[in-house]
């Protein structure tokens, strides 16, 4: 780790230790949200997304990365409506290219007419 990351890490630990020792040394019960926040902060302290990308790019770790990705991916497919209609409204303005009728008929797979 570089010095600035180590210093930030040490400062965070010192702050947490001071809080834990104060107020009559009450034992903290961590909620799931607190643990998730701690993991996110730790992730950023050790290098964040760029370090994860470097780790995942290593052929030895790529399989582990995919396993982690699959575990964290949303489960199931969201339910889609089965009734009703969908109206598509384009934000692209109309132009002469928006013809509803073709101006030529092109026939494919027929031999050319002989004169």
VEXMAR-102594 format. One line per 10 residues: their letters; for each residue x, y, z of N, C-alpha, C, O, CB. Coordinates in Angstrom, 2 decimals. Glycine has a CB too. Example, Ala and Ser with C-alpha at 12.3 -4.5 7.8 and 13.67 -1.06 7.14 Angstrom:
# VEXMAR-102594
as> 13.19 -5.69 7.80 12.30 -4.50 7.80 13.20 -3.30 7.80 14.24 -3.32 8.46 11.31 -4.47 9.05 | 12.85 -2.25 7.08 13.67 -1.06 7.14 12.90 0.03 7.87 13.41 1.14 8.04 14.08 -0.60 5.72
END
This chain:
# VEXMAR-102594
xxxxxxxxxx> 0.84 -1.19 0.00 0.00 0.00 0.00 0.87 1.24 0.00 1.97 1.26 0.57 -0.95 0.01 1.21 | 0.35 2.29 -0.66 1.13 3.52 -0.63 0.87 4.25 0.69 -0.07 3.92 1.42 0.78 4.43 -1.84 | 1.70 5.24 0.99 1.65 5.92 2.29 0.33 6.61 2.56 -0.17 6.53 3.69 2.75 6.92 2.38 | -0.27 7.27 1.58 -1.51 8.00 1.82 -2.65 7.04 2.16 -3.49 7.35 3.00 -1.89 8.85 0.60 | -2.67 5.88 1.52 -3.71 4.89 1.82 -3.49 4.33 3.23 -4.44 4.16 3.99 -3.70 3.74 0.77 | -2.23 4.04 3.57 -1.92 3.53 4.90 -2.29 4.55 5.97 -2.84 4.19 7.01 -0.43 3.17 5.01 | -1.99 5.83 5.72 -2.31 6.87 6.70 -3.82 7.01 6.87 -4.30 7.14 8.00 -1.70 8.21 6.27 | -4.56 6.98 5.78 -6.02 7.08 5.86 -6.58 5.89 6.63 -7.49 6.04 7.45 -6.65 7.15 4.44 | -6.03 4.72 6.37 -6.46 3.51 7.05 -6.19 3.61 8.55 -7.06 3.29 9.37 -5.75 2.29 6.46 | -5.00 4.04 8.91 -4.63 4.18 10.32 -5.49 5.22 11.03 -5.89 5.03 12.18 -3.15 4.56 10.45
xxxxxxxxxx> -5.79 6.33 10.34 -6.65 7.36 10.93 -8.05 6.83 11.20 -8.62 7.07 12.26 -6.72 8.58 10.03 | -8.59 6.10 10.24 -9.92 5.51 10.42 -9.94 4.54 11.60 -10.86 4.55 12.41 -10.37 4.79 9.14 | -8.92 3.71 11.68 -8.85 2.75 12.80 -8.74 3.49 14.13 -9.39 3.10 15.10 -7.66 1.79 12.62 | -7.93 4.53 14.19 -7.76 5.29 15.43 -9.08 5.95 15.83 -9.43 5.95 17.01 -6.67 6.37 15.26 | -9.82 6.50 14.86 -11.13 7.10 15.15 -12.09 6.07 15.72 -12.78 6.33 16.71 -11.72 7.74 13.90 | -12.13 4.91 15.10 -13.04 3.86 15.58 -12.65 3.37 16.97 -13.51 3.10 17.80 -13.05 2.68 14.59 | -11.33 3.27 17.23 -10.88 2.82 18.56 -11.24 3.84 19.63 -11.64 3.46 20.73 -9.36 2.58 18.55 | -11.11 5.13 19.32 -11.48 6.18 20.28 -12.96 6.11 20.59 -13.35 6.23 21.75 -11.11 7.57 19.73 | -13.80 5.93 19.56 -15.25 5.84 19.77 -15.60 4.61 20.60 -16.48 4.67 21.46 -15.98 5.78 18.41 | -14.91 3.50 20.35 -15.21 2.26 21.07 -14.84 2.36 22.55 -15.53 1.79 23.40 -14.48 1.08 20.43
xxxxxxxxxx> -13.75 3.08 22.86 -13.29 3.17 24.25 -14.12 4.18 25.05 -14.22 4.06 26.27 -11.82 3.55 24.30 | -14.71 5.17 24.39 -15.50 6.19 25.08 -16.88 5.66 25.43 -17.22 4.52 25.11 -15.63 7.44 24.21 | -17.65 6.48 26.10 -19.05 6.20 26.47 -19.19 4.90 27.25 -20.11 4.13 26.99 -19.91 6.13 25.22 | -18.31 4.66 28.20 -18.45 3.50 29.07 -18.13 2.17 28.41 -18.57 1.13 28.89 -19.81 3.45 29.60 | -17.39 2.18 27.33 -16.97 0.96 26.63 -18.14 0.05 26.31 -18.11 -1.14 26.62 -15.94 0.20 27.46 | -19.18 0.60 25.70 -20.35 -0.19 25.31 -20.00 -0.99 24.06 -19.42 -0.46 23.12 -21.59 0.73 25.05 | -20.35 -2.25 24.07 -20.10 -3.11 22.92 -21.11 -2.77 21.83 -22.31 -2.73 22.07 -20.19 -4.62 23.32 | -20.61 -2.52 20.64 -21.47 -2.16 19.52 -21.96 -3.42 18.82 -21.18 -4.34 18.55 -20.74 -1.24 18.53 | -23.24 -3.45 18.54 -23.80 -4.53 17.72 -23.96 -3.95 16.33 -24.68 -2.97 16.13 -25.19 -5.06 18.30 | -23.30 -4.56 15.37 -23.29 -4.03 14.01 -24.50 -4.52 13.23 -24.82 -5.71 13.23 -22.01 -4.42 13.30
xxxxxxxxxx> -25.16 -3.59 12.57 -26.26 -3.96 11.69 -25.69 -4.35 10.33 -24.53 -4.10 10.04 -27.28 -2.79 11.54 | -26.52 -4.96 9.52 -26.11 -5.34 8.17 -25.68 -4.10 7.38 -24.69 -4.13 6.65 -27.25 -6.09 7.43 | -26.42 -3.02 7.54 -26.11 -1.78 6.83 -24.74 -1.24 7.25 -23.99 -0.75 6.41 -27.20 -0.72 7.09 | -24.42 -1.32 8.54 -23.12 -0.85 9.03 -21.98 -1.70 8.46 -20.92 -1.19 8.10 -23.08 -0.88 10.57 | -22.21 -3.01 8.39 -21.19 -3.91 7.85 -20.99 -3.64 6.36 -19.85 -3.61 5.88 -21.57 -5.40 8.08 | -22.09 -3.44 5.62 -21.98 -3.13 4.19 -21.20 -1.83 3.99 -20.35 -1.74 3.10 -23.37 -3.02 3.55 | -21.49 -0.83 4.83 -20.78 0.45 4.72 -19.29 0.27 5.01 -18.45 0.85 4.33 -21.39 1.48 5.68 | -18.98 -0.53 6.03 -17.58 -0.79 6.37 -16.86 -1.48 5.21 -15.71 -1.16 4.91 -17.48 -1.65 7.66 | -17.53 -2.43 4.57 -16.92 -3.12 3.43 -16.69 -2.16 2.27 -15.65 -2.23 1.61 -17.81 -4.30 2.98 | -17.65 -1.28 2.01 -17.48 -0.31 0.93 -16.32 0.64 1.22 -15.54 0.96 0.33 -18.78 0.48 0.72
xxxxxxxxxx> -16.21 1.09 2.47 -15.10 1.98 2.84 -13.76 1.26 2.71 -12.78 1.83 2.23 -15.29 2.50 4.27 | -13.72 0.01 3.13 -12.49 -0.78 3.02 -12.12 -0.99 1.56 -10.96 -0.89 1.19 -12.65 -2.14 3.72 | -13.13 -1.27 0.73 -12.91 -1.46 -0.70 -12.24 -0.22 -1.30 -11.28 -0.33 -2.06 -14.25 -1.75 -1.42 | -12.74 0.97 -0.94 -12.15 2.21 -1.44 -10.74 2.41 -0.90 -9.85 2.86 -1.63 -13.03 3.40 -1.08 | -10.52 2.10 0.37 -9.20 2.28 0.98 -8.12 1.41 0.34 -6.97 1.83 0.25 -9.27 1.98 2.46 | -8.49 0.21 -0.10 -7.48 -0.69 -0.67 -7.34 -0.56 -2.19 -6.61 -1.34 -2.80 -7.83 -2.11 -0.33 | -8.02 0.43 -2.80 -7.79 0.65 -4.23 -9.04 0.73 -5.08 -8.97 1.17 -6.23 -6.93 -0.42 -4.76 | -10.17 0.33 -4.56 -11.43 0.49 -5.27 -11.53 -0.30 -6.56 -10.97 -1.38 -6.70 -11.65 1.91 -5.56 | -12.26 0.27 -7.50 -12.57 -0.40 -8.76 -11.31 -0.67 -9.58 -11.19 -1.73 -10.19 -13.54 0.44 -9.57 | -10.38 0.28 -9.61 -9.18 0.08 -10.43 -8.37 -1.12 -9.93 -7.85 -1.90 -10.73 -8.30 1.35 -10.44
xxxxxxxxxx> -8.26 -1.26 -8.62 -7.51 -2.40 -8.09 -8.27 -3.71 -8.34 -7.65 -4.74 -8.63 -7.24 -2.22 -6.59 | -9.60 -3.68 -8.22 -10.40 -4.86 -8.52 -10.21 -5.27 -9.98 -10.10 -6.46 -10.28 -11.89 -4.60 -8.22 | -10.18 -4.29 -10.88 -9.99 -4.59 -12.30 -8.63 -5.23 -12.56 -8.53 -6.17 -13.34 -10.13 -3.31 -13.13 | -7.60 -4.72 -11.91 -6.26 -5.31 -12.06 -6.26 -6.75 -11.55 -5.70 -7.64 -12.18 -5.19 -4.46 -11.32 | -6.89 -6.96 -10.39 -6.96 -8.30 -9.81 -7.74 -9.24 -10.72 -7.30 -10.37 -10.97 -7.61 -8.25 -8.42 | -8.90 -8.79 -11.22 -9.75 -9.64 -12.06 -9.10 -9.96 -13.40 -9.39 -11.00 -13.99 -11.09 -8.98 -12.29 | -8.22 -9.09 -13.88 -7.57 -9.29 -15.17 -6.51 -10.38 -15.11 -6.10 -10.90 -16.15 -6.96 -8.01 -15.64 | -6.06 -10.73 -13.92 -5.08 -11.80 -13.76 -5.76 -13.13 -14.09 -6.80 -13.44 -13.51 -4.48 -11.82 -12.29 | -5.20 -13.93 -15.01 -5.84 -15.21 -15.39 -6.11 -16.13 -14.19 -7.07 -16.91 -14.22 -4.96 -15.93 -16.39 | -5.28 -16.06 -13.15 -5.51 -16.90 -11.98 -6.75 -16.46 -11.20 -7.36 -17.28 -10.51 -4.30 -16.86 -11.06
xxxxxxxxxx> -7.14 -15.21 -11.30 -8.26 -14.68 -10.53 -9.54 -14.51 -11.33 -10.60 -14.27 -10.75 -7.88 -13.37 -9.95 | -9.47 -14.63 -12.64 -10.64 -14.34 -13.47 -11.83 -15.23 -13.12 -12.96 -14.75 -13.05 -10.28 -14.52 -14.94 | -11.59 -16.51 -12.89 -12.67 -17.43 -12.51 -13.30 -17.03 -11.18 -14.52 -17.08 -11.02 -12.15 -18.87 -12.42 | -12.46 -16.62 -10.22 -12.96 -16.18 -8.92 -13.80 -14.92 -9.08 -14.83 -14.76 -8.42 -11.79 -15.92 -7.94 | -13.36 -14.02 -9.96 -14.11 -12.80 -10.22 -15.49 -13.12 -10.79 -16.49 -12.55 -10.37 -13.34 -11.88 -11.19 | -15.55 -14.05 -11.76 -16.85 -14.43 -12.34 -17.75 -15.06 -11.29 -18.95 -14.80 -11.29 -16.65 -15.39 -13.51 | -17.21 -15.90 -10.41 -18.01 -16.49 -9.34 -18.60 -15.40 -8.44 -19.78 -15.45 -8.08 -17.16 -17.47 -8.49 | -17.78 -14.43 -8.09 -18.24 -13.32 -7.25 -19.32 -12.52 -7.98 -20.33 -12.14 -7.38 -17.06 -12.41 -6.88 | -19.11 -12.26 -9.25 -20.07 -11.51 -10.04 -21.41 -12.24 -10.10 -22.46 -11.61 -9.96 -19.53 -11.29 -11.45 | -21.38 -13.54 -10.30 -22.61 -14.32 -10.36 -23.33 -14.30 -9.01 -24.55 -14.20 -8.97 -22.31 -15.78 -10.79
xxxxxxxxxx> -22.59 -14.40 -7.92 -23.20 -14.36 -6.59 -23.89 -13.03 -6.31 -24.93 -12.99 -5.65 -22.16 -14.62 -5.52 | -23.30 -11.95 -6.81 -23.83 -10.61 -6.53 -24.87 -10.15 -7.55 -25.56 -9.15 -7.33 -22.71 -9.62 -6.49 | -24.99 -10.86 -8.66 -25.96 -10.47 -9.69 -27.38 -10.66 -9.16 -27.62 -11.55 -8.34 -25.75 -11.30 -11.00 | -28.32 -9.82 -9.62 -29.70 -9.97 -9.17 -30.25 -11.35 -9.50 -29.95 -11.91 -10.56 -30.59 -8.90 -9.80 | -31.03 -11.89 -8.61 -31.62 -13.21 -8.81 -32.93 -13.07 -9.56 -33.75 -12.20 -9.25 -31.85 -13.93 -7.45 | -33.13 -13.91 -10.55 -34.39 -13.92 -11.29 -34.51 -12.76 -12.28 -33.67 -11.86 -12.33 -35.54 -13.87 -10.33 | -35.56 -12.83 -13.04 -35.83 -11.82 -14.05 -37.05 -11.03 -13.60 -38.03 -11.62 -13.14 -36.06 -12.47 -15.45 | -37.01 -9.72 -13.72 -38.19 -8.96 -13.30 -39.40 -9.35 -14.14 -39.28 -9.65 -15.33 -37.94 -7.45 -13.41 | -40.55 -9.34 -13.52 -41.78 -9.73 -14.20 -42.17 -8.65 -15.19 -42.21 -7.47 -14.85 -42.92 -9.99 -13.19 | -42.46 -9.07 -16.41 -42.87 -8.14 -17.44 -44.39 -8.14 -17.55 -45.02 -9.18 -17.32 -42.22 -8.49 -18.79
xxxxxxxxxx> -44.98 -7.02 -17.89 -46.43 -7.00 -18.04 -46.85 -7.90 -19.20 -46.20 -7.92 -20.24 -46.94 -5.57 -18.26 | -47.94 -8.64 -19.01 -48.41 -9.56 -20.05 -49.58 -8.98 -20.83 -49.93 -9.50 -21.89 -48.81 -10.89 -19.44 | -50.18 -7.91 -20.33 -51.31 -7.29 -21.03 -51.00 -5.82 -21.25 -50.13 -5.24 -20.60 -52.62 -7.46 -20.23 | -51.74 -5.23 -22.17 -51.58 -3.81 -22.42 -50.82 -3.58 -23.71 -50.54 -4.51 -24.46 -50.87 -3.14 -21.27 | -50.50 -2.34 -23.94 -49.77 -2.01 -25.16 -48.62 -1.08 -24.81 -48.60 -0.43 -23.76 -50.70 -1.35 -26.20 | -47.67 -1.03 -25.71 -46.52 -0.17 -25.54 -46.54 0.85 -26.66 -46.65 0.49 -27.83 -45.19 -0.99 -25.53 | -46.43 2.10 -26.32 -46.38 3.15 -27.32 -44.96 3.69 -27.36 -44.41 4.12 -26.35 -47.41 4.28 -27.01 | -44.39 3.65 -28.55 -43.04 4.16 -28.74 -43.14 5.56 -29.33 -43.77 5.76 -30.37 -42.19 3.22 -29.66 | -42.54 6.51 -28.67 -42.52 7.88 -29.15 -41.07 8.26 -29.38 -40.26 8.29 -28.44 -43.23 8.86 -28.14 | -40.75 8.56 -30.61 -39.38 8.92 -30.95 -39.13 10.39 -30.65 -40.01 11.24 -30.86 -39.08 8.63 -32.44
xxxxxxxxxx> -37.95 10.68 -30.15 -37.57 12.07 -29.92 -36.81 12.64 -31.12 -36.39 13.80 -31.11 -36.71 12.18 -28.65 | -36.64 11.81 -32.14 -35.96 12.26 -33.36 -37.01 12.94 -34.24 -38.05 12.35 -34.52 -35.27 11.06 -34.11 | -36.75 14.17 -34.68 -37.75 14.86 -35.50 -37.95 14.18 -36.85 -37.04 13.53 -37.36 -37.34 16.32 -35.71 | -39.14 14.34 -37.40 -39.45 13.76 -38.71 -38.59 14.41 -39.78 -38.19 15.57 -39.65 -40.94 13.91 -39.05 | -38.32 13.65 -40.84 -37.53 14.16 -41.96 -38.02 13.47 -43.23 -38.83 12.55 -43.14 -35.99 13.91 -41.74 | -37.56 13.89 -44.39 -37.97 13.21 -45.63 -37.57 11.73 -45.65 -38.10 10.97 -46.46 -37.35 13.91 -46.84 | -36.67 11.32 -44.79 -36.27 9.91 -44.76 -37.31 9.04 -44.08 -37.22 7.82 -44.15 -34.94 9.76 -44.04 | -38.29 9.63 -43.43 -39.32 8.87 -42.72 -40.49 8.54 -43.66 -41.64 8.83 -43.33 -39.83 9.66 -41.50 | -40.23 7.95 -44.78 -41.30 7.60 -45.72 -42.04 6.38 -45.22 -41.44 5.43 -44.72 -40.73 7.35 -47.13 | -43.36 6.40 -45.35 -44.14 5.22 -44.99 -44.32 4.30 -46.19 -44.58 3.11 -46.02 -45.51 5.63 -44.44
xxxxxxxxxx> -44.17 4.84 -47.39 -44.30 4.05 -48.61 -42.97 4.03 -49.35 -42.30 5.06 -49.42 -45.43 4.61 -49.53 | -42.57 2.89 -49.89 -41.33 2.88 -50.67 -41.55 3.61 -52.00 -42.66 3.60 -52.53 -40.85 1.42 -50.94 | -40.51 4.23 -52.52 -40.65 4.92 -53.80 -40.26 4.01 -54.97 -40.42 4.41 -56.13 -39.78 6.19 -53.81 | -39.75 2.83 -54.71 -39.39 1.85 -55.74 -39.75 0.47 -55.24 -39.80 0.23 -54.03 -37.89 1.93 -56.10 | -40.01 -0.41 -56.15 -40.24 -1.80 -55.78 -39.04 -2.60 -56.28 -38.69 -2.52 -57.46 -41.59 -2.36 -56.37 | -38.43 -3.34 -55.41 -37.27 -4.14 -55.76 -37.67 -5.60 -55.64 -38.05 -6.06 -54.56 -36.04 -3.80 -54.85 | -37.58 -6.33 -56.74 -37.93 -7.74 -56.73 -36.63 -8.53 -56.80 -35.77 -8.29 -57.64 -38.88 -8.11 -57.92 | -36.52 -9.47 -55.90 -35.28 -10.25 -55.77 -35.57 -11.69 -56.19 -36.69 -12.17 -56.03 -34.71 -10.19 -54.32 | -34.56 -12.37 -56.70 -34.61 -13.78 -57.07 -35.52 -14.06 -58.29 -36.10 -15.14 -58.38 -35.09 -14.58 -55.89 | -35.64 -13.12 -59.18 -36.34 -13.39 -60.43 -35.38 -13.08 -61.58 -34.64 -12.09 -61.53 -37.67 -12.54 -60.55
xxxxx> -35.39 -13.89 -62.59 -34.49 -13.61 -63.72 -34.91 -12.31 -64.42 -36.09 -11.98 -64.45 -34.48 -14.78 -64.72 | -33.96 -11.59 -64.98 -34.30 -10.36 -65.69 -35.18 -10.64 -66.90 -35.06 -11.69 -67.55 -33.03 -9.63 -66.13 | -36.07 -9.71 -67.19 -36.94 -9.88 -68.36 -36.12 -9.74 -69.63 -35.22 -8.91 -69.72 -38.10 -8.84 -68.35 | -36.45 -10.58 -70.63 -35.76 -10.53 -71.92 -36.57 -9.70 -72.89 -37.80 -9.75 -72.88 -35.51 -11.95 -72.48 | -35.88 -8.92 -73.73 -36.57 -8.09 -74.73 -36.67 -8.79 -76.03 -37.22 -8.24 -76.98 -35.87 -6.77 -74.94
END
